[in-house]
């Protein structure tokens, strides 16, 4: 019998790393005790203030375009919507929206940051590996963000 003697948080991160690779084909890495997902290769994220994020997630669900959504600990609170990045990067995104792409990365659960845990608001679904398009997520954001935020 083999006993894993690593501390519990370390074991959890290694299990999650294997799960993300096997279940979704993602290529996360462990850096400085954090589980990170490098962006690029068609993978991007759009982050929005938490105050708008619930409505953005609702609109994506209504159009059957839901995908994984992360909530990062910290202030101000933001949610990150993972998306499949097409070749075209948008020229204009609403004020308060951040586009994350290569060479940036996202911290994944079960990472614990100095501000608290990173968690899935909408966890990735192994039965639905395809991510929503960047354009679909941006469209949902634009439908929610006040026009003064453009």
C-alpha positions as a Markdown table, in Angstrom:
| # | Residue | x | y | z |
|---|---|---|---|---|
| 1 | Unk | 0.0 | 0.0 | 0.0 |
| 2 | Unk | 1.3 | 3.4 | -0.9 |
| 3 | Unk | 0.6 | 6.3 | 1.5 |
| 4 | Unk | 0.5 | 9.9 | 0.3 |
| 5 | Unk | 2.2 | 11.8 | 3.0 |
| 6 | Unk | 1.9 | 15.3 | 1.5 |
| 7 | Unk | -0.1 | 17.8 | 3.5 |
| 8 | Unk | -3.9 | 17.8 | 2.7 |
| 9 | Unk | -3.9 | 21.1 | 0.7 |
| 10 | Unk | -1.0 | 19.8 | -1.5 |
| 11 | Unk | -2.8 | 16.5 | -2.1 |
| 12 | Unk | -6.0 | 18.4 | -3.0 |
| 13 | Unk | -4.1 | 20.6 | -5.6 |
| 14 | Unk | -2.5 | 17.6 | -7.2 |
| 15 | Unk | -5.8 | 15.8 | -7.4 |
| 16 | Unk | -7.5 | 18.9 | -9.0 |
| 17 | Unk | -4.6 | 19.2 | -11.4 |
| 18 | Unk | -5.1 | 15.6 | -12.6 |
| 19 | Unk | -8.9 | 16.2 | -12.8 |
| 20 | Unk | -8.6 | 19.3 | -14.9 |
| 21 | Unk | -6.3 | 17.6 | -17.3 |
| 22 | Unk | -8.3 | 14.4 | -17.6 |
| 23 | Unk | -11.8 | 15.9 | -17.5 |
| 24 | Unk | -11.3 | 19.0 | -19.7 |
| 25 | Unk | -8.0 | 18.7 | -21.5 |
| 26 | Unk | -6.7 | 21.8 | -19.7 |
| 27 | Unk | -3.0 | 22.2 | -18.9 |
| 28 | Unk | -2.8 | 23.7 | -15.5 |
| 29 | Unk | 0.4 | 24.0 | -13.6 |
| 30 | Unk | 1.4 | 24.4 | -9.9 |
| 31 | Unk | 3.4 | 27.5 | -9.1 |
| 32 | Unk | 4.2 | 28.8 | -5.7 |
| 33 | Unk | 1.5 | 26.5 | -4.1 |
| 34 | Unk | -1.2 | 27.8 | -6.5 |
| 35 | Unk | -2.9 | 25.9 | -9.2 |
| 36 | Unk | -2.8 | 28.0 | -12.4 |
| 37 | Unk | -4.4 | 27.7 | -15.8 |
| 38 | Unk | -2.3 | 29.4 | -18.5 |
| 39 | Unk | -4.4 | 31.3 | -21.0 |
| 40 | Unk | -3.8 | 31.2 | -24.7 |
| 41 | Unk | -4.2 | 28.5 | -27.4 |
| 42 | Unk | -7.8 | 29.5 | -27.8 |
| 43 | Unk | -8.5 | 29.9 | -24.1 |
| 44 | Unk | -9.3 | 33.3 | -22.6 |
| 45 | Unk | -11.3 | 34.9 | -19.8 |
| 46 | Unk | -13.4 | 38.0 | -19.3 |
| 47 | Unk | -13.6 | 39.3 | -15.7 |
| 48 | Unk | -16.4 | 41.5 | -14.5 |
| 49 | Unk | -17.3 | 43.1 | -11.1 |
| 50 | Unk | -19.3 | 40.6 | -9.0 |
| 51 | Unk | -22.2 | 43.0 | -8.9 |
| 52 | Unk | -22.8 | 42.4 | -12.7 |
| 53 | Unk | -21.7 | 38.8 | -12.8 |
| 54 | Unk | -24.8 | 37.0 | -11.7 |
| 55 | Unk | -26.9 | 38.6 | -14.4 |
| 56 | Unk | -24.2 | 37.9 | -17.0 |
| 57 | Unk | -24.2 | 34.2 | -15.9 |
| 58 | Unk | -28.0 | 34.2 | -16.1 |
| 59 | Unk | -28.1 | 35.6 | -19.7 |
| 60 | Unk | -25.5 | 33.0 | -20.8 |
| 61 | Unk | -27.7 | 30.2 | -19.3 |
| 62 | Unk | -30.8 | 31.6 | -21.0 |
| 63 | Unk | -29.0 | 31.2 | -24.3 |
| 64 | Unk | -27.5 | 27.8 | -23.5 |
| 65 | Unk | -24.0 | 29.3 | -23.6 |
| 66 | Unk | -23.1 | 28.7 | -20.0 |
| 67 | Unk | -19.5 | 27.9 | -19.2 |
| 68 | Unk | -17.2 | 27.8 | -16.2 |
| 69 | Unk | -17.1 | 30.8 | -14.0 |
| 70 | Unk | -14.6 | 31.5 | -11.2 |
| 71 | Unk | -14.9 | 33.8 | -8.2 |
| 72 | Unk | -11.6 | 35.2 | -7.1 |
| 73 | Unk | -11.1 | 36.2 | -3.5 |
| 74 | Unk | -10.2 | 39.7 | -2.8 |
| 75 | Unk | -11.5 | 43.2 | -3.0 |
| 76 | Unk | -13.1 | 44.2 | -5.3 |
| 77 | Unk | -14.7 | 40.9 | -6.0 |
| 78 | Unk | -14.6 | 39.8 | -9.6 |
| 79 | Unk | -15.9 | 36.8 | -11.5 |
| 80 | Unk | -13.9 | 35.3 | -14.5 |
| 81 | Unk | -15.9 | 33.8 | -17.3 |
| 82 | Unk | -13.8 | 31.3 | -19.3 |
| 83 | Unk | -14.3 | 31.5 | -23.0 |
| 84 | Unk | -13.0 | 30.1 | -26.3 |
| 85 | Unk | -11.1 | 32.9 | -27.9 |
| 86 | Unk | -11.6 | 33.4 | -31.6 |
| 87 | Unk | -8.9 | 35.0 | -33.8 |
| 88 | Unk | -10.5 | 38.4 | -33.4 |
| 89 | Unk | -9.9 | 40.3 | -30.2 |
| 90 | Unk | -12.5 | 42.9 | -29.5 |
| 91 | Unk | -11.4 | 46.5 | -29.9 |
| 92 | Unk | -13.9 | 47.8 | -27.3 |
| 93 | Unk | -15.0 | 46.2 | -24.1 |
| 94 | Unk | -17.2 | 48.0 | -21.6 |
| 95 | Unk | -15.6 | 49.9 | -18.8 |
| 96 | Unk | -14.8 | 47.6 | -15.8 |
| 97 | Unk | -14.4 | 44.5 | -18.0 |
| 98 | Unk | -11.0 | 43.0 | -18.2 |
| 99 | Unk | -9.8 | 40.6 | -21.0 |
| 100 | Unk | -7.3 | 38.0 | -19.9 |
| 101 | Unk | -5.4 | 36.0 | -22.5 |
| 102 | Unk | -1.8 | 34.7 | -23.1 |
| 103 | Unk | 0.6 | 35.1 | -21.4 |
| 104 | Unk | -1.7 | 35.6 | -18.3 |
| 105 | Unk | -3.1 | 32.8 | -16.2 |
| 106 | Unk | -6.1 | 32.2 | -13.9 |
| 107 | Unk | -5.8 | 30.7 | -10.4 |
| 108 | Unk | -8.0 | 27.6 | -10.1 |
| 109 | Unk | -9.7 | 25.9 | -7.1 |
| 110 | Unk | -8.8 | 24.6 | -4.6 |
| 111 | Unk | -6.1 | 27.3 | -4.4 |
| 112 | Unk | -6.2 | 29.3 | -1.2 |
| 113 | Unk | -5.0 | 32.9 | -1.6 |
| 114 | Unk | -4.1 | 35.5 | 1.0 |
| 115 | Unk | -7.6 | 36.9 | 0.5 |
| 116 | Unk | -9.4 | 33.5 | 0.8 |
| 117 | Unk | -10.3 | 30.6 | -1.5 |
| 118 | Unk | -10.7 | 30.7 | -5.2 |
| 119 | Unk | -14.0 | 28.9 | -6.0 |
| 120 | Unk | -16.2 | 27.9 | -8.9 |
| 121 | Unk | -19.5 | 29.8 | -9.2 |
| 122 | Unk | -20.3 | 27.7 | -12.2 |
| 123 | Unk | -18.1 | 24.6 | -12.2 |
| 124 | Unk | -16.8 | 23.1 | -15.4 |
| 125 | Unk | -19.0 | 20.3 | -16.7 |
| 126 | Unk | -17.3 | 17.2 | -18.0 |
| 127 | Unk | -20.3 | 16.5 | -20.1 |
| 128 | Unk | -19.9 | 19.9 | -21.8 |
| 129 | Unk | -16.2 | 20.5 | -22.5 |
| 130 | Unk | -16.7 | 23.2 | -25.1 |
| 131 | Unk | -16.5 | 26.7 | -23.7 |
| 132 | Unk | -18.8 | 29.5 | -24.8 |
| 133 | Unk | -17.3 | 31.7 | -27.5 |
| 134 | Unk | -15.6 | 34.9 | -26.4 |
| 135 | Unk | -18.2 | 36.8 | -28.5 |
| 136 | Unk | -21.1 | 35.2 | -26.7 |
| 137 | Unk | -19.7 | 36.1 | -23.3 |
| 138 | Unk | -19.0 | 39.6 | -24.4 |
| 139 | Unk | -22.5 | 39.9 | -25.8 |
| 140 | Unk | -24.0 | 38.9 | -22.5 |
| 141 | Unk | -21.8 | 41.4 | -20.6 |
| 142 | Unk | -22.8 | 44.2 | -23.0 |
| 143 | Unk | -26.5 | 43.4 | -22.4 |
| 144 | Unk | -25.9 | 43.8 | -18.6 |
| 145 | Unk | -23.4 | 46.6 | -18.3 |
| 146 | Unk | -25.0 | 50.1 | -18.1 |
| 147 | Unk | -24.6 | 52.1 | -21.3 |
| 148 | Unk | -22.6 | 54.7 | -19.4 |
| 149 | Unk | -20.0 | 51.9 | -18.9 |
| 150 | Unk | -19.1 | 51.8 | -22.6 |
